Amino acid sequence: MKSNRYTIHIVSDNVDTQKRFSISRFWLHALLFFIALIIISIGGVLIYYIPQIDEFSKKNQQFEKMVAERTHVMELYRDLNRLGQMEEIIRSNLSIVNDDKQSSSIEKTSSFVISYIENIPSQAPVDGFLTQRMLDKSHFWQKNHYGIDIAVQEGEPVLASAGGRVIFSGWTYDLGNLIIIYHGDDYFTHYGHNQLNLFENHGLVKRGDVIALAGSTGISSGPHLHFEIWKDSDAIDPLVFFPEYKERDISIEKND
């Protein structure tokens, strides 16, 4: 008669030691069925969820791409808004400069006249360390940076890089206390994050005049001067005019 039980013998290297397990045919078949059921269930779950996981991964990538593109658009909008504000400031104040050009010879002798030699930036605004270079073609994880940042001690004098007229002296959200000088011949310079502006709107300055005290106002991580040069509505790298800052360059971009 066929046995309904199975016996398993486990014999060690020491033949004196051995173990024996006995299991009925029913429980053996039940165990095998249970193991097969688990394997089939795992396989079914994988077959069902792997495509969904792949679909989720694709949708997540699309979502991240959409967020990146939206962030980039927001940065572009922010830059456009800032440029629009600067253009409005310049347009509203340039009429005063034009009035100066049309004034009488007596008025010219008593006021400061911008010359084509004076309007070219040639005076380094501060003596400090370059911490960030100009970046006007950014990626979505970086915003545009239309000038350079120069780390200095708070309260350090900020000098006018060229002679001209102050067309804006006030507060902005990003750059805190900001001074913009028109130098003639479509040259403009910006001096941001000042602790204190020493010139008011429409003030006349000469090259080397102290126009502000360096600070950390606006969106800033520490005392420094944000310095920009514009010509014909285009931002120009200040390092072109002041290559000496490269000798004190401690910016991350230097090592890129």
PEVENFEN-V964802 format. One record per residue. N is the residue number from 1. RES is the residue in one small letter. SS is DSSP state (H for helix, E for strand, C for the rest). PHI is phi in radians with two decimals (NA if undefined). OMEGA is omega as a letter, one per 40 degrees, with the letter a starting at -180 (999 if undefined). Layout:
<<N,RES,SS,PHI,OMEGA> <N,RES,SS,PHI,OMEGA>>
//
This chain:
<<1,m,C,NA,a> <2,k,C,-1.27,a> <3,s,C,-1.24,i> <4,n,C,-1.71,a> <5,r,E,-2.26,i> <6,y,E,-2.07,a> <7,t,E,-2.07,i> <8,i,E,-1.94,i> <9,h,E,-1.83,i> <10,i,E,-2.04,a> <11,v,E,-2.01,i> <12,s,C,-1.48,i> <13,d,C,-1.04,i> <14,n,C,-1.49,a> <15,v,C,-1.08,i> <16,d,C,-1.30,a> <17,t,C,-1.92,i> <18,q,E,-2.66,i> <19,k,E,-2.21,a> <20,r,E,-2.39,i> <21,f,E,-2.11,a> <22,s,E,-2.17,i> <23,i,E,-2.43,a> <24,s,E,-1.33,i> <25,r,H,-1.04,a> <26,f,H,-1.08,a> <27,w,H,-1.22,i> <28,l,H,-1.15,i> <29,h,H,-1.12,i> <30,a,H,-1.13,i> <31,l,H,-1.13,i> <32,l,H,-1.10,i> <33,f,H,-1.12,i> <34,f,H,-1.12,i> <35,i,H,-1.11,i> <36,a,H,-1.09,i> <37,l,H,-1.10,i> <38,i,H,-1.13,a> <39,i,H,-1.10,i> <40,i,H,-1.13,i> <41,s,H,-1.12,i> <42,i,H,-1.08,i> <43,g,H,-1.08,i> <44,g,H,-1.12,i> <45,v,H,-1.08,i> <46,l,H,-1.11,a> <47,i,H,-1.08,a> <48,y,H,-1.37,a> <49,y,H,-1.59,a> <50,i,H,-1.01,i> <51,p,H,-1.07,i> <52,q,H,-1.20,i> <53,i,H,-1.10,i> <54,d,H,-1.10,i> <55,e,H,-1.14,i> <56,f,H,-1.09,i> <57,s,H,-1.08,i> <58,k,H,-1.14,i> <59,k,H,-1.14,i> <60,n,H,-1.13,i> <61,q,H,-1.12,i> <62,q,H,-1.11,i> <63,f,H,-1.13,i> <64,e,H,-1.10,i> <65,k,H,-1.13,i> <66,m,H,-1.12,i> <67,v,H,-1.10,i> <68,a,H,-1.10,i> <69,e,H,-1.13,i> <70,r,H,-1.13,i> <71,t,H,-1.07,i> <72,h,H,-1.11,i> <73,v,H,-1.09,i> <74,m,H,-1.11,i> <75,e,H,-1.14,i> <76,l,H,-1.11,i> <77,y,H,-1.12,i> <78,r,H,-1.09,i> <79,d,H,-1.12,i> <80,l,H,-1.11,i> <81,n,H,-1.12,i> <82,r,H,-1.15,i> <83,l,H,-1.09,i> <84,g,H,-1.12,i> <85,q,H,-1.11,i> <86,m,H,-1.10,a> <87,e,H,-1.13,i> <88,e,H,-1.12,i> <89,i,H,-1.08,a> <90,i,H,-1.14,a> <91,r,H,-1.09,a> <92,s,H,-1.27,a> <93,n,H,-1.86,a> <94,l,H,-1.18,i> <95,s,H,-1.06,i> <96,i,H,-1.21,i> <97,v,H,-1.12,i> <98,n,H,-1.15,i> <99,d,H,-1.09,i> <100,d,H,-1.10,a> <101,k,H,-1.17,a> <102,q,C,-1.72,a> <103,s,C,-1.31,a> <104,s,C,-1.26,a> <105,s,H,-1.14,i> <106,i,H,-1.16,i> <107,e,H,-1.16,i> <108,k,H,-1.15,a> <109,t,H,-1.25,a> <110,s,H,-1.67,i> <111,s,C,-2.14,a> <112,f,C,-1.47,a> <113,v,C,-1.81,a> <114,i,C,-1.32,i> <115,s,C,-1.83,a> <116,y,C,-1.25,i> <117,i,C,-1.43,a> <118,e,C,-1.20,a> <119,n,C,-1.38,a> <120,i,C,-1.47,a> <121,p,C,-1.00,a> <122,s,C,-2.46,i> <123,q,C,-1.90,i> <124,a,C,-1.07,a> <125,p,C,-1.19,i> <126,v,C,-2.56,i> <127,d,C,-1.88,a> <128,g,C,-2.75,a> <129,f,E,-1.89,i> <130,l,E,-1.30,a> <131,t,E,-1.92,i> <132,q,E,-2.67,i> <133,r,C,-1.54,i> <134,m,C,-1.30,i> <135,l,E,-2.51,a> <136,d,C,-1.94,i> <137,k,C,-2.32,a> <138,s,C,-1.59,i> <139,h,C,-1.65,a> <140,f,C,-1.14,a> <141,w,C,-1.58,i> <142,q,C,-2.30,i> <143,k,C,-1.64,a> <144,n,C,-1.10,i> <145,h,E,-2.35,a> <146,y,C,-1.46,i> <147,g,C,-2.59,i> <148,i,E,-2.14,i> <149,d,E,-1.90,a> <150,i,E,-2.16,a> <151,a,E,-1.31,i> <152,v,C,-2.52,i> <153,q,C,-1.30,i> <154,e,C,-1.11,a> <155,g,C,1.60,i> <156,e,C,-1.13,i> <157,p,E,-1.10,i> <158,v,E,-1.87,a> <159,l,E,-1.78,i> <160,a,C,-1.22,a> <161,s,C,-1.30,i> <162,a,C,-2.78,i> <163,g,C,-1.29,i> <164,g,E,2.97,a> <165,r,E,-2.09,i> <166,v,E,-1.29,i> <167,i,E,-1.78,i> <168,f,E,-2.66,i> <169,s,E,-2.51,a> <170,g,E,-3.09,a> <171,w,E,-1.79,i> <172,t,E,-2.26,a> <173,y,C,-1.11,a> <174,d,C,-1.33,a> <175,l,C,-1.76,i> <176,g,E,1.05,i> <177,n,E,-1.22,a> <178,l,E,-2.17,i> <179,i,E,-2.15,i> <180,i,E,-2.08,a> <181,i,E,-2.03,i> <182,y,E,-1.66,a> <183,h,E,-1.89,a> <184,g,E,1.49,i> <185,d,C,0.97,i> <186,d,C,1.12,i> <187,y,E,-1.64,i> <188,f,E,-2.36,i> <189,t,E,-2.24,a> <190,h,E,-2.04,i> <191,y,E,-2.27,a> <192,g,E,-2.01,i> <193,h,E,1.22,a> <194,n,E,-1.17,i> <195,q,E,-1.23,a> <196,l,E,-2.67,i> <197,n,E,-1.53,a> <198,l,C,-1.72,i> <199,f,C,-2.11,i> <200,e,C,-1.70,i> <201,n,C,-0.96,i> <202,h,C,1.28,i> <203,g,C,-1.23,i> <204,l,E,-1.68,a> <205,v,E,-2.22,i> <206,k,C,-1.90,i> <207,r,C,-1.02,a> <208,g,C,1.63,i> <209,d,C,-1.16,i> <210,v,E,-1.38,a> <211,i,E,-1.81,a> <212,a,E,-2.86,i> <213,l,E,-1.98,a> <214,a,E,-1.12,a> <215,g,E,-2.71,a> <216,s,C,-2.49,a> <217,t,C,-1.39,a> <218,g,C,1.34,i> <219,i,C,-1.50,a> <220,s,C,-2.63,i> <221,s,C,-1.74,a> <222,g,C,3.03,a> <223,p,C,-1.06,i> <224,h,E,-2.93,i> <225,l,E,-1.87,i> <226,h,E,-1.67,a> <227,f,E,-2.16,i> <228,e,E,-2.20,i> <229,i,E,-2.22,i> <230,w,E,-2.14,i> <231,k,E,-2.53,a> <232,d,C,0.96,i> <233,s,C,1.18,i> <234,d,E,-2.04,i> <235,a,E,-1.33,i> <236,i,E,-1.97,i> <237,d,C,-1.12,i> <238,p,H,-1.04,i> <239,l,H,-1.18,i> <240,v,H,-1.16,a> <241,f,H,-1.52,a> <242,f,C,-2.27,a> <243,p,H,-1.15,a> <244,e,H,-1.14,i> <245,y,H,-1.16,i> <246,k,H,-1.12,i> <247,e,H,-1.24,i> <248,r,H,-2.08,a> <249,d,E,-1.51,i> <250,i,C,-2.06,a> <251,s,C,-1.32,i> <252,i,H,-1.14,a> <253,e,H,-1.07,a> <254,k,H,-1.11,a> <255,n,H,-1.66,i> <256,d,C,-1.30,999>>
//
